[in-house]
Amino acid sequence: MKLLYKPISLVAGVLAARAAKAAFQSLWSLIDDREPPKANTEAATLPQVVAAAVLEAATKAAVAAVVKRAAAQTFSHLFGVWPVPAEPRD
């Protein structure tokens, strides 16, 4: 089943990346009218650069988690089995 899930996972990953980028841009536009600063942007302050990096990372992680979970649930609904084996809990 893992082999059958791989293409679904790849497509979901691409969609998640696009959605995360759009979500980050929307969130950043609420904070600042300018583009998010890169680490080597001279005019940006350190707090601005760090805030942009933290917000971007958090947005990407959250969107990726939502999309991965939705893909796994959809796969499970269609095929009747969870696509990834359960991890042992300590």
C-alpha positions as CSV (number, residue, x, y, z in Angstrom):
1,M,0.0,0.0,0.0
2,K,2.9,2.3,0.7
3,L,3.8,2.3,-3.0
4,L,0.3,3.2,-4.0
5,Y,0.3,6.1,-1.5
6,K,3.6,7.6,-2.8
7,P,2.2,9.4,-5.9
8,I,-0.7,10.8,-3.7
9,S,1.9,12.0,-1.2
10,L,4.0,13.7,-3.9
11,V,1.1,15.6,-5.3
12,A,-0.1,16.6,-1.9
13,G,3.4,17.9,-1.1
14,V,3.4,20.1,-4.2
15,L,0.0,21.5,-3.4
16,A,1.0,22.1,0.2
17,A,4.1,24.1,-0.9
18,R,1.9,26.3,-3.1
19,A,-0.7,26.8,-0.4
20,A,1.9,27.5,2.3
21,K,3.5,30.2,0.1
22,A,0.2,31.9,-0.5
23,A,-0.8,31.6,3.1
24,F,2.5,33.2,4.2
25,Q,2.2,36.0,1.7
26,S,-1.3,36.7,3.0
27,L,-0.3,36.7,6.6
28,W,2.8,38.8,6.0
29,S,0.6,41.4,4.2
30,L,-1.3,41.9,7.4
31,I,2.0,42.7,9.2
32,D,3.8,44.9,6.6
33,D,3.0,46.3,3.2
34,R,6.4,45.5,1.8
35,E,7.7,42.2,0.7
36,P,9.0,39.9,3.5
37,P,12.7,40.7,4.1
38,K,15.4,38.2,3.4
39,A,18.3,37.7,5.8
40,N,20.6,39.8,3.7
41,T,18.2,42.7,3.1
42,E,20.1,45.8,4.2
43,A,17.1,48.0,5.0
44,A,15.4,45.3,7.2
45,T,16.0,45.2,11.0
46,L,16.9,41.9,12.7
47,P,13.5,41.6,14.4
48,Q,11.8,42.0,11.0
49,V,14.0,39.3,9.4
50,V,13.5,36.9,12.3
51,A,9.7,37.5,12.4
52,A,9.5,36.8,8.7
53,A,11.5,33.6,9.0
54,V,9.5,32.3,12.0
55,L,6.2,33.1,10.4
56,E,7.2,31.5,7.1
57,A,8.5,28.3,8.9
58,A,5.4,28.0,11.1
59,T,3.1,28.5,8.1
60,K,4.9,25.9,6.0
61,A,4.9,23.4,8.9
62,A,1.2,23.9,9.7
63,V,0.0,23.7,6.1
64,A,2.2,20.6,5.4
65,A,0.7,18.9,8.5
66,V,-2.9,19.6,7.4
67,V,-2.3,18.5,3.8
68,K,-0.4,15.3,4.8
69,R,-3.2,14.4,7.3
70,A,-5.9,15.1,4.7
71,A,-4.1,12.9,2.1
72,A,-3.7,10.1,4.6
73,Q,-7.3,10.2,5.6
74,T,-8.4,10.4,2.0
75,F,-6.3,7.4,1.1
76,S,-7.7,5.5,4.1
77,H,-11.2,6.3,3.1
78,L,-10.7,5.2,-0.5
79,F,-8.6,2.0,0.2
80,G,-9.6,1.0,3.7
81,V,-6.1,1.0,5.2
82,W,-3.9,3.7,6.7
83,P,-1.1,4.4,4.3
84,V,1.8,4.6,6.8
85,P,2.4,1.9,9.4
86,A,1.7,2.9,13.0
87,E,4.7,4.1,15.0
88,P,5.3,2.3,18.4
89,R,4.5,4.5,21.4
90,D,6.8,4.4,24.4
